[in-house]
Amino acid sequence: APPVKPARLGLCAACHGADGMATMPGAPNLAGQKLDYLREALRQYRDGRRDVAVMRAATGPLSDAELDQLAQWFAAQTPHPQAAP
Amino acid sequence: APPVKPARLGLCAACHGADGMATMPGAPNLAGQKLDYLREALRQYRDGRRDVAVMRAATGPLSDAELDQLAQWFAAQTPHPQAAP
């Protein structure tokens, strides 16, 4: 089954795109990224082990369940070609 | 023109795949990732601003030019579907 659209998706989408294709310079694509990598990266950002201010602010209020929902969402998206940066 | 195959690709490929589709648990896909993101991530790993032992060891001996060649290579690869993790 496709993943549930996360309630918290809007904030992520501003830089990473709702479909995981980044729209902001410096932001990585997330579409089709490995689920285990996304899950761990989100926890690292929230807990400050990976120190990026905007990501700490974005993930700080989120529960493990909310982070997992976001990881599942982006891992399930299909990457598509983009214009060169 | 397609990017030159980096001389240092072999070490990266062991976990991320020569085509940027990861082959090791915990390693992210790199195929089609944003060039600016890859370039910055590689410098952060090498300089210890992003603290991941295996990545620091892998990038430590590399010059900016070598890191750039790797970033260009992986950004130019096309992501393709994988089995779920």
Backbone of each chain as nested JSON, in Angstrom:
{
  "chains": [
    {"id": "A", "residues": [
      {"number": 1, "name": "ALA", "atoms": {"N": [0.849, -1.199, 0.0], "CA": [0.0, 0.0, 0.0], "C": [0.882, 1.247, 0.0]}},
      {"number": 2, "name": "PRO", "atoms": {"N": [0.488, 2.284, -0.715], "CA": [1.276, 3.518, -0.668], "C": [1.209, 4.119, 0.723]}},
      {"number": 3, "name": "PRO", "atoms": {"N": [2.243, 4.852, 1.117], "CA": [2.256, 5.422, 2.467], "C": [1.214, 6.535, 2.612]}},
      {"number": 4, "name": "VAL", "atoms": {"N": [0.782, 6.719, 3.819], "CA": [-0.109, 7.819, 4.174], "C": [0.619, 9.147, 3.954]}},
      {"number": 5, "name": "LYS", "atoms": {"N": [-0.076, 10.132, 3.449], "CA": [0.52, 11.465, 3.294], "C": [0.724, 12.063, 4.689]}},
      {"number": 6, "name": "PRO", "atoms": {"N": [1.958, 12.376, 5.045], "CA": [2.216, 12.812, 6.427], "C": [1.596, 14.183, 6.718]}},
      {"number": 7, "name": "ALA", "atoms": {"N": [1.056, 14.321, 7.891], "CA": [0.487, 15.6, 8.323], "C": [1.543, 16.704, 8.305]}},
      {"number": 8, "name": "ARG", "atoms": {"N": [2.793, 16.327, 8.532], "CA": [3.88, 17.312, 8.64], "C": [4.593, 17.563, 7.314]}},
      {"number": 9, "name": "LEU", "atoms": {"N": [4.048, 17.068, 6.226], "CA": [4.762, 17.134, 4.947], "C": [5.03, 18.562, 4.461]}},
      {"number": 10, "name": "GLY", "atoms": {"N": [4.124, 19.484, 4.774], "CA": [4.227, 20.833, 4.218], "C": [5.56, 21.52, 4.484]}},
      {"number": 11, "name": "LEU", "atoms": {"N": [6.038, 21.389, 5.695], "CA": [7.289, 22.063, 6.05], "C": [8.464, 21.485, 5.254]}},
      {"number": 12, "name": "CYS", "atoms": {"N": [8.503, 20.166, 5.136], "CA": [9.57, 19.505, 4.36], "C": [9.507, 19.925, 2.892]}},
      {"number": 13, "name": "ALA", "atoms": {"N": [8.257, 19.988, 2.398], "CA": [8.038, 20.216, 0.969], "C": [8.576, 21.56, 0.511]}},
      {"number": 14, "name": "ALA", "atoms": {"N": [8.655, 22.509, 1.411], "CA": [9.123, 23.848, 1.037], "C": [10.515, 23.805, 0.41]}},
      {"number": 15, "name": "CYS", "atoms": {"N": [11.357, 22.887, 0.86], "CA": [12.715, 22.778, 0.299], "C": [12.934, 21.488, -0.499]}},
      {"number": 16, "name": "HIS", "atoms": {"N": [12.32, 20.398, -0.035], "CA": [12.592, 19.086, -0.651], "C": [11.536, 18.686, -1.674]}},
      {"number": 17, "name": "GLY", "atoms": {"N": [10.472, 19.503, -1.823], "CA": [9.369, 19.131, -2.709], "C": [8.487, 18.078, -2.064]}},
      {"number": 18, "name": "ALA", "atoms": {"N": [7.191, 18.162, -2.3], "CA": [6.28, 17.152, -1.741], "C": [6.592, 15.776, -2.325]}},
      {"number": 19, "name": "ASP", "atoms": {"N": [7.155, 15.758, -3.525], "CA": [7.522, 14.489, -4.178], "C": [9.0, 14.143, -3.972]}},
      {"number": 20, "name": "GLY", "atoms": {"N": [9.679, 14.902, -3.109], "CA": [11.065, 14.563, -2.789], "C": [12.092, 15.023, -3.798]}},
      {"number": 21, "name": "MET", "atoms": {"N": [11.683, 15.834, -4.764], "CA": [12.658, 16.421, -5.7], "C": [12.888, 17.86, -5.249]}},
      {"number": 22, "name": "ALA", "atoms": {"N": [14.105, 18.119, -4.798], "CA": [14.429, 19.369, -4.108], "C": [14.184, 20.593, -4.978]}},
      {"number": 23, "name": "THR", "atoms": {"N": [13.731, 21.647, -4.326], "CA": [13.393, 22.89, -5.012], "C": [14.262, 24.049, -4.535]}},
      {"number": 24, "name": "MET", "atoms": {"N": [15.133, 23.796, -3.562], "CA": [15.972, 24.86, -2.998], "C": [17.43, 24.489, -3.146]}},
      {"number": 25, "name": "PRO", "atoms": {"N": [18.277, 25.472, -3.525], "CA": [19.712, 25.187, -3.575], "C": [20.21, 24.685, -2.21]}},
      {"number": 26, "name": "GLY", "atoms": {"N": [21.034, 23.676, -2.239], "CA": [21.588, 23.13, -1.0], "C": [20.782, 22.008, -0.402]}},
      {"number": 27, "name": "ALA", "atoms": {"N": [19.521, 21.885, -0.793], "CA": [18.67, 20.817, -0.251], "C": [18.789, 19.575, -1.125]}},
      {"number": 28, "name": "PRO", "atoms": {"N": [18.926, 18.401, -0.516], "CA": [19.035, 17.181, -1.308], "C": [17.677, 16.664, -1.777]}},
      {"number": 29, "name": "ASN", "atoms": {"N": [17.686, 15.954, -2.894], "CA": [16.541, 15.14, -3.28], "C": [16.347, 14.019, -2.257]}},
      {"number": 30, "name": "LEU", "atoms": {"N": [15.091, 13.684, -1.994], "CA": [14.784, 12.598, -1.066], "C": [14.004, 11.461, -1.73]}},
      {"number": 31, "name": "ALA", "atoms": {"N": [13.48, 11.713, -2.924], "CA": [12.629, 10.714, -3.588], "C": [13.387, 9.412, -3.796]}},
      {"number": 32, "name": "GLY", "atoms": {"N": [12.825, 8.327, -3.314], "CA": [13.421, 7.013, -3.521], "C": [14.66, 6.76, -2.678]}},
      {"number": 33, "name": "GLN", "atoms": {"N": [14.937, 7.661, -1.744], "CA": [16.099, 7.426, -0.87], "C": [15.819, 6.207, 0.015]}},
      {"number": 34, "name": "LYS", "atoms": {"N": [16.872, 5.565, 0.463], "CA": [16.759, 4.374, 1.306], "C": [16.005, 4.707, 2.598]}},
      {"number": 35, "name": "LEU", "atoms": {"N": [15.042, 3.873, 2.911], "CA": [14.226, 4.111, 4.11], "C": [15.075, 4.161, 5.38]}},
      {"number": 36, "name": "ASP", "atoms": {"N": [15.998, 3.237, 5.521], "CA": [16.792, 3.207, 6.76], "C": [17.668, 4.453, 6.882]}},
      {"number": 37, "name": "TYR", "atoms": {"N": [18.15, 4.936, 5.753], "CA": [18.978, 6.15, 5.778], "C": [18.141, 7.37, 6.167]}},
      {"number": 38, "name": "LEU", "atoms": {"N": [16.965, 7.504, 5.578], "CA": [16.094, 8.644, 5.895], "C": [15.686, 8.631, 7.376]}},
      {"number": 39, "name": "ARG", "atoms": {"N": [15.335, 7.468, 7.842], "CA": [14.883, 7.323, 9.237], "C": [15.99, 7.77, 10.202]}},
      {"number": 40, "name": "GLU", "atoms": {"N": [17.187, 7.291, 9.942], "CA": [18.313, 7.619, 10.821], "C": [18.692, 9.102, 10.687]}},
      {"number": 41, "name": "ALA", "atoms": {"N": [18.681, 9.612, 9.462], "CA": [19.033, 11.029, 9.262], "C": [18.057, 11.932, 10.019]}},
      {"number": 42, "name": "LEU", "atoms": {"N": [16.779, 11.634, 9.972], "CA": [15.788, 12.472, 10.659], "C": [16.005, 12.461, 12.171]}},
      {"number": 43, "name": "ARG", "atoms": {"N": [16.307, 11.297, 12.722], "CA": [16.594, 11.225, 14.167], "C": [17.868, 12.009, 14.513]}},
      {"number": 44, "name": "GLN", "atoms": {"N": [18.878, 11.894, 13.659], "CA": [20.136, 12.606, 13.914], "C": [19.929, 14.112, 13.889]}},
      {"number": 45, "name": "TYR", "atoms": {"N": [19.134, 14.59, 12.949], "CA": [18.841, 16.022, 12.893], "C": [18.085, 16.45, 14.143]}},
      {"number": 46, "name": "ARG", "atoms": {"N": [17.062, 15.721, 14.493], "CA": [16.239, 16.107, 15.648], "C": [17.065, 16.128, 16.934]}},
      {"number": 47, "name": "ASP", "atoms": {"N": [17.951, 15.138, 17.075], "CA": [18.699, 14.992, 18.316], "C": [20.003, 15.789, 18.306]}},
      {"number": 48, "name": "GLY", "atoms": {"N": [20.303, 16.469, 17.198], "CA": [21.49, 17.32, 17.136], "C": [22.773, 16.594, 16.823]}},
      {"number": 49, "name": "ARG", "atoms": {"N": [22.692, 15.286, 16.559], "CA": [23.913, 14.561, 16.194], "C": [24.369, 14.955, 14.802]}},
      {"number": 50, "name": "ARG", "atoms": {"N": [23.413, 15.365, 13.997], "CA": [23.748, 15.964, 12.698], "C": [23.265, 17.403, 12.807]}},
      {"number": 51, "name": "ASP", "atoms": {"N": [24.229, 18.308, 12.749], "CA": [23.993, 19.668, 13.229], "C": [23.713, 20.624, 12.073]}},
      {"number": 52, "name": "VAL", "atoms": {"N": [22.455, 20.732, 11.719], "CA": [22.02, 21.648, 10.667], "C": [20.82, 22.398, 11.232]}},
      {"number": 53, "name": "ALA", "atoms": {"N": [21.0, 23.705, 11.437], "CA": [20.024, 24.475, 12.208], "C": [18.609, 24.354, 11.651]}},
      {"number": 54, "name": "VAL", "atoms": {"N": [18.456, 24.5, 10.339], "CA": [17.104, 24.487, 9.784], "C": [16.452, 23.114, 9.957]}},
      {"number": 55, "name": "MET", "atoms": {"N": [17.254, 22.067, 9.86], "CA": [16.692, 20.728, 10.016], "C": [16.4, 20.422, 11.484]}},
      {"number": 56, "name": "ARG", "atoms": {"N": [17.193, 20.975, 12.375], "CA": [16.911, 20.766, 13.797], "C": [15.618, 21.483, 14.176]}},
      {"number": 57, "name": "ALA", "atoms": {"N": [15.444, 22.689, 13.643], "CA": [14.213, 23.435, 13.921], "C": [12.992, 22.71, 13.357]}},
      {"number": 58, "name": "ALA", "atoms": {"N": [13.156, 22.15, 12.159], "CA": [12.018, 21.501, 11.497], "C": [11.626, 20.195, 12.178]}},
      {"number": 59, "name": "THR", "atoms": {"N": [12.618, 19.469, 12.684], "CA": [12.331, 18.143, 13.24], "C": [12.172, 18.162, 14.753]}},
      {"number": 60, "name": "GLY", "atoms": {"N": [12.595, 19.23, 15.391], "CA": [12.598, 19.281, 16.853], "C": [11.285, 18.889, 17.511]}},
      {"number": 61, "name": "PRO", "atoms": {"N": [10.143, 19.386, 16.991], "CA": [8.87, 19.068, 17.652], "C": [8.3, 17.7, 17.292]}},
      {"number": 62, "name": "LEU", "atoms": {"N": [8.961, 16.943, 16.44], "CA": [8.315, 15.742, 15.893], "C": [8.637, 14.476, 16.684]}},
      {"number": 63, "name": "SER", "atoms": {"N": [7.637, 13.619, 16.786], "CA": [7.786, 12.321, 17.461], "C": [8.463, 11.324, 16.526]}},
      {"number": 64, "name": "ASP", "atoms": {"N": [8.939, 10.218, 17.094], "CA": [9.493, 9.144, 16.263], "C": [8.481, 8.7, 15.206]}},
      {"number": 65, "name": "ALA", "atoms": {"N": [7.215, 8.611, 15.594], "CA": [6.189, 8.142, 14.651], "C": [6.028, 9.125, 13.493]}},
      {"number": 66, "name": "GLU", "atoms": {"N": [6.085, 10.412, 13.802], "CA": [5.967, 11.407, 12.733], "C": [7.188, 11.375, 11.812]}},
      {"number": 67, "name": "LEU", "atoms": {"N": [8.365, 11.224, 12.39], "CA": [9.575, 11.114, 11.561], "C": [9.502, 9.882, 10.657]}},
      {"number": 68, "name": "ASP", "atoms": {"N": [9.028, 8.774, 11.224], "CA": [8.93, 7.544, 10.429], "C": [7.963, 7.707, 9.264]}},
      {"number": 69, "name": "GLN", "atoms": {"N": [6.874, 8.404, 9.518], "CA": [5.884, 8.628, 8.465], "C": [6.516, 9.433, 7.31]}},
      {"number": 70, "name": "LEU", "atoms": {"N": [7.32, 10.419, 7.673], "CA": [7.993, 11.231, 6.645], "C": [9.028, 10.396, 5.885]}},
      {"number": 71, "name": "ALA", "atoms": {"N": [9.79, 9.587, 6.606], "CA": [10.791, 8.729, 5.951], "C": [10.105, 7.78, 4.965]}},
      {"number": 72, "name": "GLN", "atoms": {"N": [8.998, 7.201, 5.394], "CA": [8.261, 6.264, 4.519], "C": [7.747, 6.988, 3.272]}},
      {"number": 73, "name": "TRP", "atoms": {"N": [7.254, 8.185, 3.481], "CA": [6.716, 8.949, 2.36], "C": [7.782, 9.205, 1.293]}},
      {"number": 74, "name": "PHE", "atoms": {"N": [8.901, 9.744, 1.717], "CA": [9.918, 10.125, 0.732], "C": [10.582, 8.892, 0.106]}},
      {"number": 75, "name": "ALA", "atoms": {"N": [10.785, 7.845, 0.887], "CA": [11.369, 6.617, 0.329], "C": [10.468, 6.034, -0.763]}},
      {"number": 76, "name": "ALA", "atoms": {"N": [9.163, 6.265, -0.655], "CA": [8.21, 5.676, -1.608], "C": [8.017, 6.519, -2.869]}},
      {"number": 77, "name": "GLN", "atoms": {"N": [8.553, 7.73, -2.892], "CA": [8.406, 8.573, -4.086], "C": [9.368, 8.114, -5.183]}},
      {"number": 78, "name": "THR", "atoms": {"N": [9.006, 8.353, -6.42], "CA": [9.851, 7.966, -7.552], "C": [10.679, 9.16, -8.024]}},
      {"number": 79, "name": "PRO", "atoms": {"N": [12.004, 9.005, -8.042], "CA": [12.834, 10.114, -8.542], "C": [12.522, 10.366, -10.012]}},
      {"number": 80, "name": "HIS", "atoms": {"N": [12.581, 11.603, -10.433], "CA": [12.397, 11.887, -11.854], "C": [13.442, 12.909, -12.289]}},
      {"number": 81, "name": "PRO", "atoms": {"N": [13.743, 12.916, -13.566], "CA": [14.817, 13.793, -14.047], "C": [14.508, 15.257, -13.772]}},
      {"number": 82, "name": "GLN", "atoms": {"N": [15.559, 15.996, -13.556], "CA": [15.446, 17.429, -13.316], "C": [16.399, 18.156, -14.237]}},
      {"number": 83, "name": "ALA", "atoms": {"N": [16.158, 19.428, -14.42], "CA": [17.126, 20.264, -15.119], "C": [18.423, 20.287, -14.314]}},
      {"number": 84, "name": "ALA", "atoms": {"N": [19.529, 20.419, -14.99], "CA": [20.812, 20.541, -14.301], "C": [20.774, 21.772, -13.401]}},
      {"number": 85, "name": "PRO", "atoms": {"N": [21.475, 21.724, -12.26], "CA": [21.443, 22.836, -11.307], "C": [22.078, 24.104, -11.907]}}
    ]},
    {"id": "B", "residues": [
      {"number": 1, "name": "ALA", "atoms": {"N": [28.469, 16.798, -22.031], "CA": [29.296, 15.581, -22.061], "C": [29.151, 14.831, -20.733]}},
      {"number": 2, "name": "PRO", "atoms": {"N": [29.123, 13.519, -20.78], "CA": [29.054, 12.763, -19.519], "C": [30.333, 12.976, -18.719]}},
      {"number": 3, "name": "PRO", "atoms": {"N": [30.238, 12.879, -17.397], "CA": [31.429, 13.117, -16.585], "C": [32.456, 12.003, -16.75]}},
      {"number": 4, "name": "VAL", "atoms": {"N": [33.685, 12.353, -16.521], "CA": [34.786, 11.39, -16.501], "C": [34.585, 10.409, -15.345]}},
      {"number": 5, "name": "LYS", "atoms": {"N": [34.885, 9.153, -15.571], "CA": [34.82, 8.171, -14.484], "C": [35.935, 8.464, -13.485]}},
      {"number": 6, "name": "PRO", "atoms": {"N": [35.582, 8.752, -12.24], "CA": [36.62, 9.182, -11.28], "C": [37.586, 8.053, -10.943]}},
      {"number": 7, "name": "ALA", "atoms": {"N": [38.837, 8.403, -10.825], "CA": [39.861, 7.428, -10.44], "C": [39.556, 6.827, -9.068]}},
      {"number": 8, "name": "ARG", "atoms": {"N": [38.901, 7.602, -8.204], "CA": [38.642, 7.157, -6.835], "C": [37.289, 6.477, -6.666]}},
      {"number": 9, "name": "LEU", "atoms": {"N": [36.624, 6.173, -7.761], "CA": [35.257, 5.664, -7.664], "C": [35.142, 4.336, -6.909]}},
      {"number": 10, "name": "GLY", "atoms": {"N": [36.161, 3.503, -7.021], "CA": [36.072, 2.15, -6.462], "C": [35.71, 2.11, -4.984]}},
      {"number": 11, "name": "LEU", "atoms": {"N": [36.314, 2.983, -4.209], "CA": [36.06, 2.968, -2.77], "C": [34.613, 3.366, -2.478]}},
      {"number": 12, "name": "CYS", "atoms": {"N": [34.121, 4.371, -3.161], "CA": [32.724, 4.811, -2.991], "C": [31.757, 3.695, -3.379]}},
      {"number": 13, "name": "ALA", "atoms": {"N": [32.109, 3.028, -4.491], "CA": [31.203, 2.045, -5.084], "C": [30.927, 0.873, -4.162]}},
      {"number": 14, "name": "ALA", "atoms": {"N": [31.853, 0.602, -3.26], "CA": [31.68, -0.542, -2.369], "C": [30.382, -0.438, -1.554]}},
      {"number": 15, "name": "CYS", "atoms": {"N": [29.976, 0.767, -1.213], "CA": [28.738, 0.951, -0.444], "C": [27.632, 1.644, -1.242]}},
      {"number": 16, "name": "HIS", "atoms": {"N": [28.019, 2.591, -2.098], "CA": [27.012, 3.406, -2.797], "C": [26.728, 2.899, -4.207]}},
      {"number": 17, "name": "GLY", "atoms": {"N": [27.458, 1.859, -4.665], "CA": [27.305, 1.39, -6.035], "C": [28.012, 2.321, -7.01]}},
      {"number": 18, "name": "ALA", "atoms": {"N": [28.601, 1.776, -8.046], "CA": [29.271, 2.622, -9.047], "C": [28.253, 3.523, -9.742]}},
      {"number": 19, "name": "ASP", "atoms": {"N": [27.001, 3.073, -9.787], "CA": [25.933, 3.865, -10.407], "C": [25.137, 4.679, -9.38]}},
      {"number": 20, "name": "GLY", "atoms": {"N": [25.617, 4.693, -8.134], "CA": [24.98, 5.517, -7.113], "C": [23.738, 4.911, -6.483]}},
      {"number": 21, "name": "MET", "atoms": {"N": [23.461, 3.649, -6.764], "CA": [22.367, 2.974, -6.075], "C": [22.983, 2.11, -4.981]}},
      {"number": 22, "name": "ALA", "atoms": {"N": [22.684, 2.478, -3.74], "CA": [23.39, 1.911, -2.592], "C": [23.215, 0.407, -2.479]}},
      {"number": 23, "name": "THR", "atoms": {"N": [24.278, -0.228, -2.013], "CA": [24.297, -1.678, -1.896], "C": [24.501, -2.121, -0.45]}},
      {"number": 24, "name": "MET", "atoms": {"N": [24.67, -1.165, 0.444], "CA": [24.931, -1.505, 1.855], "C": [23.867, -0.868, 2.729]}},
      {"number": 25, "name": "PRO", "atoms": {"N": [23.374, -1.614, 3.744], "CA": [22.425, -0.998, 4.679], "C": [23.039, 0.249, 5.319]}},
      {"number": 26, "name": "GLY", "atoms": {"N": [22.258, 1.275, 5.421], "CA": [22.727, 2.517, 6.036], "C": [23.331, 3.5, 5.069]}},
      {"number": 27, "name": "ALA", "atoms": {"N": [23.721, 3.053, 3.891], "CA": [24.323, 3.956, 2.893], "C": [23.223, 4.532, 2.013]}},
      {"number": 28, "name": "PRO", "atoms": {"N": [23.279, 5.834, 1.742], "CA": [22.262, 6.444, 0.884], "C": [22.543, 6.228, -0.599]}},
      {"number": 29, "name": "ASN", "atoms": {"N": [21.467, 6.237, -1.372], "CA": [21.595, 6.367, -2.82], "C": [22.179, 7.737, -3.148]}},
      {"number": 30, "name": "LEU", "atoms": {"N": [22.995, 7.799, -4.183], "CA": [23.578, 9.071, -4.628], "C": [23.2, 9.417, -6.063]}},
      {"number": 31, "name": "ALA", "atoms": {"N": [22.658, 8.46, -6.795], "CA": [22.347, 8.676, -8.221], "C": [21.379, 9.835, -8.384]}},
      {"number": 32, "name": "GLY", "atoms": {"N": [21.762, 10.798, -9.2], "CA": [20.874, 11.918, -9.485], "C": [20.743, 12.922, -8.356]}},
      {"number": 33, "name": "GLN", "atoms": {"N": [21.547, 12.76, -7.324], "CA": [21.483, 13.731, -6.207], "C": [21.983, 15.093, -6.708]}},
      {"number": 34, "name": "LYS", "atoms": {"N": [21.532, 16.131, -6.055], "CA": [21.905, 17.495, -6.43], "C": [23.418, 17.676, -6.34]}},
      {"number": 35, "name": "LEU", "atoms": {"N": [23.987, 18.242, -7.39], "CA": [25.44, 18.441, -7.431], "C": [25.937, 19.294, -6.271]}},
      {"number": 36, "name": "ASP", "atoms": {"N": [25.251, 20.381, -5.984], "CA": [25.739, 21.262, -4.91], "C": [25.687, 20.562, -3.554]}},
      {"number": 37, "name": "TYR", "atoms": {"N": [24.684, 19.738, -3.36], "CA": [24.576, 18.999, -2.102], "C": [25.702, 17.972, -1.963]}},
      {"number": 38, "name": "LEU", "atoms": {"N": [25.97, 17.237, -3.018], "CA": [27.041, 16.231, -2.973], "C": [28.398, 16.88, -2.732]}},
      {"number": 39, "name": "ARG", "atoms": {"N": [28.628, 17.964, -3.422], "CA": [29.913, 18.657, -3.309], "C": [30.136, 19.124, -1.863]}},
      {"number": 40, "name": "GLU", "atoms": {"N": [29.128, 19.721, -1.289], "CA": [29.231, 20.214, 0.088], "C": [29.335, 19.059, 1.081]}},
      {"number": 41, "name": "ALA", "atoms": {"N": [28.559, 18.019, 0.872], "CA": [28.61, 16.873, 1.791], "C": [30.006, 16.254, 1.801]}},
      {"number": 42, "name": "LEU", "atoms": {"N": [30.624, 16.109, 0.647], "CA": [31.958, 15.505, 0.578], "C": [32.992, 16.357, 1.319]}},
      {"number": 43, "name": "ARG", "atoms": {"N": [32.906, 17.664, 1.158], "CA": [33.832, 18.542, 1.897], "C": [33.583, 18.45, 3.409]}},
      {"number": 44, "name": "GLN", "atoms": {"N": [32.313, 18.396, 3.79], "CA": [31.995, 18.309, 5.221], "C": [32.533, 17.02, 5.832]}},
      {"number": 45, "name": "TYR", "atoms": {"N": [32.396, 15.925, 5.09], "CA": [32.931, 14.652, 5.591], "C": [34.452, 14.727, 5.718]}},
      {"number": 46, "name": "ARG", "atoms": {"N": [35.09, 15.225, 4.697], "CA": [36.562, 15.266, 4.708], "C": [37.084, 16.142, 5.84]}},
      {"number": 47, "name": "ASP", "atoms": {"N": [36.394, 17.273, 6.063], "CA": [36.883, 18.237, 7.041], "C": [36.359, 17.961, 8.453]}},
      {"number": 48, "name": "GLY", "atoms": {"N": [35.536, 16.924, 8.601], "CA": [35.051, 16.537, 9.93], "C": [33.861, 17.334, 10.423]}},
      {"number": 49, "name": "ARG", "atoms": {"N": [33.329, 18.235, 9.578], "CA": [32.139, 18.981, 10.003], "C": [30.924, 18.071, 10.03]}},
      {"number": 50, "name": "ARG", "atoms": {"N": [30.963, 17.059, 9.196], "CA": [29.951, 16.003, 9.264], "C": [30.722, 14.76, 9.679]}},
      {"number": 51, "name": "ASP", "atoms": {"N": [30.396, 14.267, 10.86], "CA": [31.283, 13.341, 11.545], "C": [30.829, 11.893, 11.382]}},
      {"number": 52, "name": "VAL", "atoms": {"N": [31.307, 11.269, 10.328], "CA": [31.005, 9.862, 10.07], "C": [32.348, 9.206, 9.756]}},
      {"number": 53, "name": "ALA", "atoms": {"N": [32.786, 8.306, 10.651], "CA": [34.153, 7.802, 10.594], "C": [34.508, 7.216, 9.228]}},
      {"number": 54, "name": "VAL", "atoms": {"N": [33.623, 6.374, 8.691], "CA": [33.971, 5.706, 7.438], "C": [34.09, 6.722, 6.297]}},
      {"number": 55, "name": "MET", "atoms": {"N": [33.253, 7.746, 6.326], "CA": [33.315, 8.758, 5.268], "C": [34.527, 9.678, 5.444]}},
      {"number": 56, "name": "ARG", "atoms": {"N": [34.886, 9.912, 6.688], "CA": [36.085, 10.729, 6.91], "C": [37.33, 9.984, 6.429]}},
      {"number": 57, "name": "ALA", "atoms": {"N": [37.371, 8.704, 6.71], "CA": [38.508, 7.897, 6.259], "C": [38.563, 7.841, 4.729]}},
      {"number": 58, "name": "ALA", "atoms": {"N": [37.392, 7.718, 4.114], "CA": [37.355, 7.571, 2.652], "C": [37.73, 8.868, 1.945]}},
      {"number": 59, "name": "THR", "atoms": {"N": [37.333, 9.994, 2.514], "CA": [37.546, 11.266, 1.826], "C": [38.81, 11.99, 2.277]}},
      {"number": 60, "name": "GLY", "atoms": {"N": [39.367, 11.582, 3.41], "CA": [40.494, 12.29, 3.997], "C": [41.641, 12.575, 3.042]}},
      {"number": 61, "name": "PRO", "atoms": {"N": [42.037, 11.583, 2.227], "CA": [43.183, 11.818, 1.341], "C": [42.845, 12.569, 0.056]}},
      {"number": 62, "name": "LEU", "atoms": {"N": [41.6, 12.935, -0.157], "CA": [41.202, 13.441, -1.478], "C": [41.266, 14.965, -1.571]}},
      {"number": 63, "name": "SER", "atoms": {"N": [41.654, 15.421, -2.734], "CA": [41.722, 16.857, -3.036], "C": [40.323, 17.378, -3.384]}},
      {"number": 64, "name": "ASP", "atoms": {"N": [40.173, 18.69, -3.374], "CA": [38.915, 19.285, -3.823], "C": [38.556, 18.821, -5.233]}},
      {"number": 65, "name": "ALA", "atoms": {"N": [39.555, 18.742, -6.097], "CA": [39.282, 18.336, -7.484], "C": [38.772, 16.895, -7.544]}},
      {"number": 66, "name": "GLU", "atoms": {"N": [39.341, 16.041, -6.719], "CA": [38.885, 14.642, -6.707], "C": [37.462, 14.54, -6.145]}},
      {"number": 67, "name": "LEU", "atoms": {"N": [37.189, 15.295, -5.098], "CA": [35.828, 15.298, -4.54], "C": [34.836, 15.805, -5.583]}},
      {"number": 68, "name": "ASP", "atoms": {"N": [35.199, 16.864, -6.29], "CA": [34.299, 17.409, -7.306], "C": [34.01, 16.401, -8.414]}},
      {"number": 69, "name": "GLN", "atoms": {"N": [35.041, 15.667, -8.793], "CA": [34.865, 14.656, -9.841], "C": [33.858, 13.591, -9.375]}},
      {"number": 70, "name": "LEU", "atoms": {"N": [33.947, 13.212, -8.121], "CA": [33.005, 12.227, -7.576], "C": [31.589, 12.798, -7.503]}},
      {"number": 71, "name": "ALA", "atoms": {"N": [31.465, 14.038, -7.059], "CA": [30.151, 14.673, -6.988], "C": [29.515, 14.74, -8.38]}},
      {"number": 72, "name": "GLN", "atoms": {"N": [30.301, 15.121, -9.365], "CA": [29.797, 15.208, -10.735], "C": [29.347, 13.836, -11.239]}},
      {"number": 73, "name": "TRP", "atoms": {"N": [30.136, 12.84, -10.927], "CA": [29.808, 11.492, -11.372], "C": [28.449, 11.042, -10.826]}},
      {"number": 74, "name": "PHE", "atoms": {"N": [28.283, 11.137, -9.529], "CA": [27.049, 10.612, -8.928], "C": [25.834, 11.476, -9.299]}},
      {"number": 75, "name": "ALA", "atoms": {"N": [26.017, 12.779, -9.389], "CA": [24.897, 13.643, -9.792], "C": [24.412, 13.297, -11.199]}},
      {"number": 76, "name": "ALA", "atoms": {"N": [25.309, 12.801, -12.031], "CA": [24.964, 12.518, -13.428], "C": [24.349, 11.133, -13.632]}},
      {"number": 77, "name": "GLN", "atoms": {"N": [24.366, 10.284, -12.595], "CA": [23.784, 8.947, -12.738], "C": [22.254, 9.027, -12.666]}},
      {"number": 78, "name": "THR", "atoms": {"N": [21.594, 8.094, -13.301], "CA": [20.13, 8.066, -13.295], "C": [19.636, 7.096, -12.224]}},
      {"number": 79, "name": "PRO", "atoms": {"N": [18.8, 7.585, -11.293], "CA": [18.264, 6.671, -10.283], "C": [17.393, 5.61, -10.957]}},
      {"number": 80, "name": "HIS", "atoms": {"N": [17.39, 4.422, -10.425], "CA": [16.482, 3.404, -10.964], "C": [15.851, 2.659, -9.806]}},
      {"number": 81, "name": "PRO", "atoms": {"N": [14.699, 2.08, -10.073], "CA": [13.955, 1.432, -8.983], "C": [14.763, 0.307, -8.345]}},
      {"number": 82, "name": "GLN", "atoms": {"N": [14.559, 0.145, -7.063], "CA": [15.206, -0.936, -6.318], "C": [14.151, -1.714, -5.553]}},
      {"number": 83, "name": "ALA", "atoms": {"N": [14.509, -2.908, -5.165], "CA": [13.643, -3.658, -4.254], "C": [13.537, -2.899, -2.94]}},
      {"number": 84, "name": "ALA", "atoms": {"N": [12.43, -3.018, -2.276], "CA": [12.269, -2.402, -0.957], "C": [13.34, -2.947, -0.031]}},
      {"number": 85, "name": "PRO", "atoms": {"N": [13.807, -2.14, 0.926], "CA": [14.89, -2.567, 1.819], "C": [14.443, -3.707, 2.725]}}
    ]}
  ]
}
